[in-house]
């Protein structure tokens, strides 16, 4: 009886997952391979013809190849932001875990606040303007690091809690200083959770739409998500090109999830158990 109930629950969960994920994905693919007339119907009808190459070329060549520039900007933004998130998050988590106290309690409260309190757009713009980084890629990198650092610190701290302090003491006896202790002894042990932080943060930064829209306006600074505006207007939306653009910018995060799904789950599980 229990096995039947469990099988029924699993079947219902599978059906719900299919409806929630596969149905929108199939609709996106079907619309992307239609012509402009048929795509305007926004239905699940089979394409009358298959202008896949034409749609692909038109999306790539739109507005002086803005999508290619956007991919370059998004890659630079993702690599720089994730690198800083990993290094700063791991170091801060190590210090907070190894030095508990009132200062650590306040820091933990601020970390949790960073996860709960929504970001304020206007004060962030004022701050970026004050330091001369508004509408610049370095300014957006700092924004992405600030918004993603709290999540990374929580994962790193949960993993570091299982590393015995005897390793720190042995390394210090051998002459390691603070930075040498962290990068030569502690950081190599954080490989599972580091992979998880890299993958989850990369997908988040690469798929970010709001922050580039507010803090990095302009075609020269466009990221891949902002290019969706190129094919949408008030009077005439090119649905086939819009969905072809969505397909192209979805491929990198989708491939990362498919190939590294096990590593993501392993890093999250290890962090939760060790914490």
C-alpha positions as CSV (number, residue, x, y, z in Angstrom):
1,X,0.0,0.0,0.0
2,X,2.8,2.4,0.9
3,X,4.6,1.6,-2.3
4,X,1.5,2.3,-4.3
5,X,1.0,5.7,-2.6
6,X,4.7,6.5,-3.1
7,X,4.5,5.6,-6.8
8,X,1.4,7.7,-7.2
9,X,3.1,10.7,-5.5
10,X,6.1,10.3,-7.7
11,X,3.9,10.1,-10.8
12,X,2.1,13.2,-9.9
13,X,5.4,15.0,-9.2
14,X,6.7,14.0,-12.6
15,X,3.6,15.2,-14.3
16,X,3.8,18.6,-12.5
17,X,7.5,18.9,-13.4
18,X,6.6,18.2,-17.1
19,X,3.9,20.8,-17.1
20,X,5.9,23.4,-15.3
21,X,9.2,23.0,-17.2
22,X,8.8,21.1,-20.5
23,X,5.6,22.7,-21.8
24,X,7.0,26.3,-21.7
25,X,10.3,25.1,-23.1
26,X,8.6,23.3,-26.0
27,X,6.5,26.4,-26.7
28,X,9.7,28.5,-26.8
29,X,11.4,26.1,-29.3
30,X,8.3,25.9,-31.5
31,X,7.9,29.7,-31.6
32,X,11.6,30.3,-32.3
33,X,11.5,28.1,-35.5
34,X,8.4,29.7,-37.0
35,X,8.2,32.6,-39.4
36,X,7.0,36.0,-38.3
37,X,3.4,35.5,-39.4
38,X,2.8,32.2,-37.8
39,X,4.7,33.0,-34.6
40,X,2.2,35.9,-34.0
41,X,-0.5,33.4,-33.2
42,X,1.4,32.3,-30.0
43,X,0.1,28.7,-30.1
44,X,1.5,25.2,-30.1
45,X,0.8,24.7,-33.9
46,X,3.5,22.8,-35.8
47,X,5.5,25.2,-38.0
48,X,4.4,25.4,-41.6
49,X,8.0,26.0,-42.6
50,X,11.3,26.0,-40.7
51,X,13.2,29.3,-41.1
52,X,15.7,28.2,-38.4
53,X,18.8,29.5,-40.1
54,X,17.2,32.7,-41.2
55,X,15.9,33.5,-37.7
56,X,19.3,32.7,-36.2
57,X,21.1,35.0,-38.7
58,X,18.7,37.8,-38.2
59,X,19.0,37.6,-34.4
60,X,22.8,37.6,-34.6
61,X,22.9,40.5,-37.1
62,X,20.3,42.7,-35.3
63,X,21.4,46.2,-34.4
64,X,24.9,45.8,-35.6
65,X,25.6,42.4,-34.0
66,X,24.6,43.6,-30.5
67,X,24.0,40.0,-29.4
68,X,27.7,39.1,-29.9
69,X,28.8,42.2,-28.0
70,X,26.3,41.3,-25.3
71,X,27.8,37.8,-25.0
72,X,31.3,39.2,-24.6
73,X,30.0,41.6,-21.9
74,X,28.1,38.9,-20.1
75,X,31.1,36.5,-20.1
76,X,33.4,39.3,-18.7
77,X,30.8,40.2,-16.1
78,X,30.2,36.6,-15.1
79,X,33.9,35.7,-14.8
80,X,34.9,38.8,-12.9
81,X,31.9,38.7,-10.5
82,X,32.1,35.0,-9.7
83,X,35.9,35.2,-9.1
84,X,35.4,37.9,-6.6
85,X,32.4,36.2,-5.0
86,X,34.4,33.0,-4.5
87,X,37.5,34.5,-3.1
88,X,35.9,37.2,-0.9
89,X,33.1,34.8,0.2
90,X,35.5,32.0,1.2
91,X,37.9,34.3,3.1
92,X,35.1,36.1,4.9
93,X,33.4,32.8,5.8
94,X,36.7,31.4,7.1
95,X,37.3,34.4,9.4
96,X,33.7,34.4,10.7
97,X,33.8,30.7,11.4
98,X,37.2,30.7,13.2
99,X,36.6,33.9,15.2
100,X,33.2,33.7,16.9
101,X,32.1,36.6,19.1
102,X,30.1,39.8,19.2
103,X,31.7,41.0,16.0
104,X,31.0,37.7,14.3
105,X,27.4,37.8,15.5
106,X,26.9,41.2,14.0
107,X,28.5,40.1,10.8
108,X,26.2,37.0,10.6
109,X,23.2,39.3,11.1
110,X,24.4,41.5,8.2
111,X,24.9,38.4,6.0
112,X,21.4,37.3,6.7
113,X,20.1,40.8,6.1
114,X,21.8,40.7,2.7
115,X,19.7,37.6,1.9
116,X,16.4,39.0,3.2
117,X,16.3,42.7,2.5
118,X,15.7,43.5,-1.2
119,X,18.3,45.7,-3.0
120,X,17.6,49.4,-3.2
121,X,18.1,50.6,-6.8
122,X,18.1,54.4,-6.4
123,X,20.7,54.5,-3.5
124,X,22.9,52.1,-5.4
125,X,22.8,54.3,-8.4
126,X,23.7,57.3,-6.3
127,X,26.6,55.4,-4.8
128,X,27.9,54.3,-8.2
129,X,27.6,57.9,-9.5
130,X,29.5,59.2,-6.4
131,X,32.5,56.8,-7.1
132,X,32.3,57.3,-10.8
133,X,31.3,53.7,-11.7
134,X,27.8,54.2,-12.9
135,X,27.2,52.9,-16.5
136,X,30.5,51.0,-16.3
137,X,31.2,47.2,-16.3
138,X,33.4,47.4,-13.1
139,X,30.5,49.1,-11.3
140,X,28.1,46.3,-12.3
141,X,30.6,43.7,-11.2
142,X,30.7,45.3,-7.7
143,X,26.9,45.3,-7.7
144,X,26.7,41.6,-8.6
145,X,29.4,40.8,-6.0
146,X,27.5,42.7,-3.3
147,X,24.2,40.9,-4.1
148,X,25.7,37.4,-4.4
149,X,28.2,37.5,-1.5
150,X,25.9,36.6,1.3
151,X,24.7,33.4,-0.3
152,X,28.3,32.3,-1.0
153,X,29.3,33.0,2.6
154,X,26.6,30.8,4.0
155,X,27.6,27.9,1.9
156,X,31.3,28.3,2.6
157,X,30.8,28.8,6.3
158,X,28.7,25.6,6.6
159,X,31.5,23.7,4.9
160,X,34.4,25.3,6.9
161,X,32.7,24.3,10.1
162,X,33.6,20.7,9.5
163,X,37.3,21.4,8.9
164,X,39.2,20.7,12.2
165,X,41.1,23.6,13.8
166,X,44.1,21.3,14.3
167,X,44.9,21.8,10.6
168,X,45.1,25.6,11.3
169,X,47.4,25.0,14.3
170,X,49.6,22.6,12.4
171,X,50.0,25.0,9.5
172,X,50.8,27.9,11.8
173,X,53.5,25.8,13.5
174,X,55.0,25.1,10.1
175,X,55.3,28.8,9.6
176,X,52.1,29.7,7.6
177,X,50.7,33.1,7.9
178,X,47.1,34.1,7.5
179,X,46.9,34.3,3.7
180,X,49.2,31.3,3.3
181,X,47.1,29.3,5.8
182,X,43.9,30.0,3.9
183,X,45.1,29.6,0.3
184,X,47.5,26.6,0.9
185,X,45.6,24.6,3.5
186,X,41.9,25.7,3.8
187,X,40.9,26.7,0.3
188,X,41.9,23.4,-1.5
189,X,39.6,21.6,1.0
190,X,36.7,23.7,-0.2
191,X,36.7,22.3,-3.7
192,X,33.2,20.7,-3.6
193,X,31.4,23.8,-2.2
194,X,33.5,26.1,-4.4
195,X,32.3,24.3,-7.5
196,X,28.7,24.7,-6.3
197,X,29.2,28.4,-5.7
198,X,30.8,28.9,-9.1
199,X,28.1,27.2,-11.0
200,X,25.1,28.7,-9.1
201,X,26.6,32.2,-9.1
202,X,27.5,32.0,-12.8
203,X,24.0,31.1,-13.8
204,X,22.6,33.8,-11.6
205,X,24.9,36.5,-12.9
206,X,24.6,35.4,-16.6
207,X,20.8,35.4,-16.4
208,X,20.5,38.6,-14.5
209,X,18.2,41.1,-16.2
210,X,17.4,43.8,-13.7
211,X,20.8,44.9,-12.5
212,X,22.3,45.4,-16.1
213,X,19.1,47.2,-17.0
214,X,19.4,49.7,-14.1
215,X,23.1,50.0,-13.6
216,X,24.6,49.5,-17.1
217,X,22.2,51.1,-19.6
218,X,23.2,51.6,-23.3
219,X,23.7,49.3,-26.3
220,X,27.5,49.2,-26.0
221,X,27.2,47.8,-22.5
222,X,24.3,45.5,-23.1
223,X,24.3,42.0,-21.6
224,X,22.5,39.0,-23.2
225,X,19.3,39.4,-21.2
226,X,18.9,43.0,-22.1
227,X,18.9,42.2,-25.8
228,X,15.4,40.8,-25.4
229,X,14.2,44.3,-25.8
230,X,15.5,44.4,-29.4
231,X,12.6,42.4,-30.7
232,X,9.8,43.7,-28.6
233,X,7.9,47.0,-29.0
234,X,4.6,48.5,-28.2
235,X,3.1,48.0,-31.7
236,X,4.8,45.1,-33.3
237,X,6.7,42.3,-31.5
238,X,8.8,39.9,-33.6
239,X,7.9,36.8,-31.6
240,X,10.0,34.4,-33.6
241,X,13.1,36.4,-33.2
242,X,12.4,37.2,-29.6
243,X,12.1,33.5,-28.7
244,X,15.1,32.6,-30.9
245,X,17.1,35.1,-28.8
246,X,15.8,33.4,-25.7
247,X,16.9,30.0,-27.0
248,X,20.4,31.3,-27.7
249,X,20.9,32.9,-24.3
250,X,19.4,29.9,-22.5
251,X,21.9,27.4,-24.0
252,X,24.9,28.2,-21.8
253,X,23.1,28.0,-18.4
254,X,21.2,24.9,-19.6
255,X,24.5,23.1,-20.6
256,X,26.1,24.1,-17.3
257,X,23.1,22.6,-15.4
258,X,23.1,19.4,-17.5
259,X,26.8,18.7,-17.2
260,X,27.4,19.8,-13.7
261,X,24.1,19.0,-12.0
262,X,25.7,16.2,-9.9
263,X,28.4,18.5,-8.7
264,X,25.9,21.2,-7.7
265,X,23.9,18.7,-5.7
266,X,27.0,17.2,-4.1
267,X,28.3,20.5,-3.0
268,X,25.0,21.7,-1.6
269,X,24.5,18.4,0.3
270,X,28.0,18.3,1.7
271,X,27.7,21.9,2.9
272,X,24.3,21.2,4.6
273,X,25.5,18.0,6.3
274,X,28.8,19.3,7.5
275,X,27.2,22.5,8.7
